[in-house]
Amino acid sequence: MIRHHASRFALAALLAAGLAACGNDPAWHGHDIRGVMPDLAFTLTDENGETANAADTAGHVRVLFFGYTHCPDICPVTLGRLSAALGELPEAQRDRVRVLFVSVDPERDGPEELAAYTDYYGPRFIGLTGTRDQLDEITKRYRVTYGYGEPDADGFYTVSHSSGIFVFGPGGEARLLINQSQSVPEIAADLERLLARTE
């Protein structure tokens, strides 16, 4: 069973401190994290085996989610909800969004595994992973955690990871934190509103 308690606590602490300081716009369904989180920045490896960074998708609204392809519950559910939310947007807006799925399980999630996994959710989903140092750098940057469970007799292990969904504007600026309680229409509404503001 995947444990998210530590990362949820970290995100809750972040929101309690940060949102109190900057204020939260009630018009958003998600949490406004402008000024609380740093701009989007990373160096990782994409699903084609190429070095990737935030500049590769500049000009798009970026949705960042951490997980792994062997995740039995939260990852497929979250990516499915994001895919459904994108499906509610007009095509022109949909094309301006990229979902960055960062696997924190590089031992099992190479480029081929990531490509097969993200292809299921659509062409706007991009799989990324990296070395432990690279993953530590990006997870620390966004104040989330991950960890590995003990392997079972067959060598299978679970990975604990954040359940938060971060949204960045076209210039890489942090804009929203979407939580797991938001409905597909609410996610779509937030993305549509953000896209309208950045045209």
C-alpha positions as CSV (number, residue, x, y, z in Angstrom):
1,M,0.0,0.0,0.0
2,I,1.4,3.4,-0.9
3,R,1.9,5.9,1.9
4,H,1.4,9.6,1.2
5,H,1.3,10.9,4.8
6,A,4.6,12.6,4.9
7,S,4.2,14.4,1.6
8,R,0.7,15.4,2.4
9,F,1.9,16.8,5.7
10,A,4.6,18.8,3.9
11,L,2.2,20.2,1.4
12,A,-0.3,21.1,4.2
13,A,2.5,22.9,6.0
14,L,3.4,24.7,2.8
15,L,-0.1,25.8,2.2
16,A,-0.7,26.9,5.8
17,A,2.3,29.1,5.7
18,G,2.4,30.3,2.2
19,L,-1.3,30.8,1.4
20,A,-1.8,32.8,4.5
21,A,1.0,35.1,3.4
22,C,-0.1,35.6,-0.2
23,G,-3.9,35.1,0.0
24,N,-5.9,32.6,-2.0
25,D,-8.1,33.7,-4.9
26,P,-11.6,32.1,-4.2
27,A,-12.3,32.0,-7.9
28,W,-9.9,29.1,-8.3
29,H,-10.9,25.6,-7.3
30,G,-7.3,24.8,-6.6
31,H,-4.9,26.6,-4.3
32,D,-3.2,29.7,-5.7
33,I,0.6,29.2,-5.1
34,R,1.9,32.3,-6.9
35,G,4.9,33.6,-4.8
36,V,4.9,30.4,-2.7
37,M,6.6,27.9,-5.0
38,P,9.6,28.5,-7.3
39,D,9.4,28.6,-11.1
40,L,9.5,25.3,-13.0
41,A,13.1,24.1,-13.4
42,F,14.6,20.7,-13.8
43,T,17.1,18.5,-15.7
44,L,15.8,15.0,-16.3
45,T,15.5,12.4,-19.0
46,D,12.4,12.1,-21.1
47,E,10.6,9.1,-22.5
48,N,12.8,9.3,-25.7
49,G,15.9,8.9,-23.6
50,E,16.9,12.6,-24.3
51,T,17.9,15.2,-21.7
52,A,14.9,17.4,-20.9
53,N,14.3,20.6,-19.1
54,A,11.6,23.2,-18.5
55,A,12.5,25.2,-21.6
56,D,11.5,22.3,-23.8
57,T,7.8,23.0,-23.1
58,A,8.0,26.8,-22.6
59,G,4.9,28.5,-23.8
60,H,2.6,25.8,-22.5
61,V,0.8,25.5,-19.3
62,R,2.6,22.7,-17.5
63,V,1.0,20.2,-15.1
64,L,3.5,18.5,-12.9
65,F,2.8,15.2,-11.1
66,F,5.2,12.8,-9.3
67,G,4.6,9.0,-9.4
68,Y,5.7,5.8,-10.9
69,T,4.3,3.4,-13.6
70,H,3.8,0.4,-11.1
71,C,1.6,2.6,-8.9
72,P,-1.5,0.6,-8.2
73,D,-3.9,3.4,-7.4
74,I,-3.2,7.2,-7.1
75,C,-1.1,7.5,-10.4
76,P,-3.5,5.9,-12.8
77,V,-6.5,7.6,-11.2
78,T,-4.8,11.1,-11.2
79,L,-3.6,10.8,-14.8
80,G,-7.0,9.6,-15.9
81,R,-8.6,12.6,-14.2
82,L,-6.2,15.0,-15.9
83,S,-6.8,13.3,-19.3
84,A,-10.5,13.7,-18.8
85,A,-10.1,17.3,-17.7
86,L,-8.1,18.1,-20.9
87,G,-10.9,16.4,-22.9
88,E,-13.3,19.0,-21.6
89,L,-11.2,21.8,-23.0
90,P,-11.6,23.2,-26.6
91,E,-8.9,21.6,-28.8
92,A,-7.0,24.9,-29.2
93,Q,-6.7,25.2,-25.4
94,R,-5.9,21.5,-25.0
95,D,-2.9,21.9,-27.3
96,R,-1.5,24.5,-25.0
97,V,-1.2,22.1,-22.0
98,R,1.5,19.5,-21.3
99,V,1.3,17.1,-18.4
100,L,4.8,16.2,-17.0
101,F,4.7,12.9,-15.2
102,V,7.9,12.5,-13.2
103,S,8.7,8.9,-12.2
104,V,10.6,8.7,-8.9
105,D,11.2,5.0,-9.7
106,P,14.1,5.1,-12.2
107,E,15.1,1.5,-11.6
108,R,11.9,0.3,-13.2
109,D,10.8,3.3,-15.3
110,G,13.1,3.7,-18.3
111,P,12.2,5.6,-21.5
112,E,10.3,2.6,-23.0
113,E,8.2,2.0,-19.9
114,L,7.4,5.7,-19.5
115,A,6.5,6.1,-23.2
116,A,4.1,3.2,-23.1
117,Y,2.6,4.5,-19.8
118,T,2.0,8.1,-20.9
119,D,0.8,7.1,-24.4
120,Y,-2.3,5.6,-22.8
121,Y,-3.3,9.0,-21.5
122,G,-2.7,11.0,-24.6
123,P,-0.1,12.9,-26.6
124,R,0.0,15.8,-24.2
125,F,1.5,13.6,-21.5
126,I,5.3,13.4,-21.2
127,G,7.1,10.9,-19.1
128,L,10.3,12.0,-17.3
129,T,12.7,10.5,-14.8
130,G,16.3,10.9,-13.8
131,T,19.1,9.9,-11.5
132,R,18.5,9.9,-7.8
133,D,20.4,13.2,-7.5
134,Q,18.2,14.8,-10.2
135,L,15.1,13.5,-8.6
136,D,16.2,14.7,-5.2
137,E,16.8,18.1,-6.7
138,I,13.3,18.5,-8.2
139,T,11.4,17.0,-5.3
140,K,13.3,19.2,-2.8
141,R,12.6,22.2,-5.1
142,Y,8.8,21.6,-4.8
143,R,9.0,20.4,-1.1
144,V,7.7,16.9,-1.7
145,T,9.1,13.5,-0.7
146,Y,9.4,10.0,-2.0
147,G,10.6,6.7,-0.6
148,Y,10.8,3.0,-1.3
149,G,9.2,0.1,0.5
150,E,10.8,-3.3,1.2
151,P,10.8,-5.7,-1.8
152,D,8.6,-8.7,-1.5
153,A,9.6,-12.3,-2.3
154,D,9.1,-11.5,-6.0
155,G,11.2,-8.3,-5.8
156,F,8.1,-6.0,-6.1
157,Y,8.2,-2.9,-4.0
158,T,5.9,0.2,-3.6
159,V,7.0,3.8,-3.7
160,S,5.6,6.5,-1.5
161,H,5.2,9.9,-3.3
162,S,3.4,13.1,-3.3
163,S,-0.2,13.2,-4.5
164,G,-0.2,17.0,-5.2
165,I,-0.6,18.3,-8.8
166,F,1.4,21.5,-9.5
167,V,0.4,23.8,-12.4
168,F,2.8,26.3,-14.0
169,G,2.1,29.1,-16.4
170,P,3.6,29.4,-19.9
171,G,6.6,31.2,-18.5
172,G,7.3,28.6,-15.9
173,E,5.7,30.6,-13.0
174,A,4.0,28.5,-10.3
175,R,0.3,29.1,-10.4
176,L,-1.9,26.4,-8.8
177,L,-1.8,23.3,-6.6
178,I,-4.6,20.9,-7.5
179,N,-5.6,18.5,-4.8
180,Q,-7.1,15.0,-5.1
181,S,-10.6,16.2,-4.0
182,Q,-11.1,18.3,-7.0
183,S,-13.5,17.0,-9.6
184,V,-12.7,16.7,-13.3
185,P,-14.9,19.7,-14.2
186,E,-13.2,21.8,-11.5
187,I,-9.8,20.9,-12.8
188,A,-10.9,21.7,-16.4
189,A,-12.3,25.0,-15.2
190,D,-9.1,26.0,-13.5
191,L,-7.0,25.1,-16.6
192,E,-9.4,27.0,-18.9
193,R,-9.3,30.0,-16.7
194,L,-5.5,30.0,-16.5
195,L,-5.2,29.5,-20.3
196,A,-7.5,32.4,-20.9
197,R,-5.4,34.6,-18.6
198,T,-2.2,33.7,-20.5
199,E,-3.3,34.1,-24.1
